[in-house]
Amino acid sequence: MRRSLLTLSAGFLCGAAAAFAVFQLDLIPRHADQRSAPVIENVPTMSREAAESHRATRYSEIHSIEDTLALPGDFAQTEALYTLAGRSDSSGIQNLRRAHNDGRRTCRVAMRATMQS
């Protein structure tokens, strides 16, 4: 009984060490679509009056993720994202994601071009 308990404990410790190594040390490479997206930077923040105008119209003029990030404050951004997602079907949300990714690629290409010149 004591020997089986010792074997079980050793197996548990080995499993815990293996799990730690895999999840904390990133031993398994992630696919490109599983990586977290970089934070969008340099989005100009709109004025408080413009944000309140958007809120009064239930964000009807907000059509992209970048538009939501221009809103001042986390609450307004979250509210606009929920509204944007709520009025989109699944293909619309995929299009938002694609447009967001295409915009990032365009920005990267433009940045590389300016850095090389």
N, C-alpha and C positions, 0 to 999 in steps of 0.2 A: 504494500500500500504506500509506504513511504517512498519507495523507488518510483512508482508511477506518478506520485505527486511531484517529485523532483523533476521527472521528465516533462510533465505537463508545464511546470513553471519555467523550465528552460526553453521549451517550445514557445511559450507566450512571450518571454523576453526576446527571443530571436525574431519573432514576428513583429513585435513592437519596434525593435531596432531596424528591421527591414522597412517597415512603414515610415519611420522617421527619415531614413535615408532616401526613400523614393519621393516623399512629399516635401521635405524640407530642403533637400540638397539638389532638387531638380535633376535626378538621374535619368528620368524618362523625358525625352525631348517632346515639346508640345507642338501640335500642328499650328500652322499660321493662323487659322481661324479661332484657335483657343487662346491665343495671347490676348492680353488686355489691350484695348485700343489706347493709343497715346492721348493725352489730354489736349484738347484744342486750345491753343493759346492765341493771344492777340485778337480776340473778338471784342470789338468796341461795345461798351455798355451803353444802352440807350438811356434817355432821361427818365426820371420818375413819372413825368407827365405822359410821355409816350407809352410807358409801361401800363399806367392806369387806363389809358385809352384802349390799349390792346385787351386789357382785362374786361373793360366795359363791353367790348364787342365779342367777348368769349374767345379771344385769340384767333379770330377769323382770318387775320392777315399773317399769322405765323404759319409758315409752310415747311420749315426745315429745322434741323437740330441746331444749326448755327444761330437761327433766329431766336430760338429759345434761350440759348446761352448768352445772348445780348441783353436779356432782361436782367434788371438789377435784383440781386438777392436769390437765395436758394429756393425760397418758397415759391416765388413767381416762376422760376425756371421749372420747378417740379410740376407746378400746376399747369403750365403751358405744355410740358411734355405729356402729361396725362391727357390733356384735352386733345393734343395732336394725335396721340395713339388711339384715343377713344373714337375719333371720327375717321380713322383709317381701318381698312380691312387688312388681312395678313399680307397681301401682295403690296398694299400701300406702305406698310411698315418695312417690308423688305426693300422697297424703292427708296424710302428714307435712308435706310442703312447704306444702300449702294451709293446714293447721292453723297452721303456723308463721306464714305470711303473714297469716292472719285474726287471729291473736293480736296481731301487730304493729299491724294496722289498729285493733283494739279499743283497744290501749294509746295509739295516737296520738289517737284520738277522745276518750278519757278525759283525756289530757293537755291537749288543746285546751279541753275543757269546764272543767277546773280553772283554766286560765290566763285564761279569759274571765270567770270569776266572781270 
